[in-house]
Amino acid sequence: GGSEKPGPPAEQDVPLPVPKKTTLYVDQSQREKKFAREMHRAFQNDLCRLRLETAQAYVKLISDGHMGDSSISGTSIRLNALVQGLGPFFKLRVELLNGGNRTISDLQLAASHPPGAYHLSCPQLGVPLLLPGIVRYVYFDVECLEPNAPPESIRVVVFNSTSPLPLATATVKMPQSELLDE
């Protein structure tokens, strides 16, 4: 047993020093009361604009191909792409991995690039079957048409006929073409 009495501590009964209301505070609260409706409307307007800009940025991410993985209709395709070679002839190696538990069939791989920068012998390739958990390699032959020009990017897209959206995308920054002195 202690000599403490039940209930709140004694410090709770000591009043805290609170400063007097300033004229700035009074003016501000009167302004908020007077223009409450307009302030609330401006807040709601800004909130709607923020939601719209967020949705637009998300759509831009999807359409620009910066969303690397996909989970459309239960599939999970992982896409990796890397460049092999010194140039002006490169190989673009694309690794596809089906992370789901179902086999995916009839996929298409397409590579797009700025016109005049590169030439792809076959810009679209078919992938008839993608088994779960097994990496599939697909190669694009890329020729740099202007070796002295600054390097550009190539976008690789995986799609099938059942979905209007790409299943996976990747953007590959091509290296500067190394010209060998002869």
C-alpha positions, 0 to 999 in steps of 0.5 A: 500500500502507498499513501497515494489517493485514487484519482487524477494526479495533483498536477492536473489541477494546476491551470496552464498559462494561456495567452490572451487572444490577439487581434490577429487571431480574432480577425482571422476567425471572423474572416473564416466565419464570414467566408466559410462557404467560399473557403470550403468550395476552394478546398473542394476544388483544389482536392478535385484538381489534385485527384484529376492530376493524379489520375492523369499522371497514372495514365501517363505512366501506363501509356509511357511504359514505366509500369514494368510489371502487369497483373491484368486478368490474373497474369503476372509478366515480368519484363527485363531488357538489356542491350548487348554489343558495341554498335552500330549493330546491337542485340536487344535481349528481352527476358520474359517471366510468367510469375503466375501459375497459369500458362500464357499463350499467344503473346506478342512483343513489339519494339518501337523507336524514334524514326531514323534512329534505329532499324529493327529487322523484325520489330514485332515477334510472337511468343507462342507460349510462356510457362510459369516460372521459366524465363524466356529470352527473345532477341531483337537485332538493332542497327544504329542508323546514325552512329554519331547521333546521341542515343535514343530509347527503345520501348518494348511492349508485351501484349495479347489480343484479349486485352486492350492494355499492354501486359508489360512494358520496358523502356531501354536507353540505348548506348552510344555507338562505339565506332572502331578505328580501322 
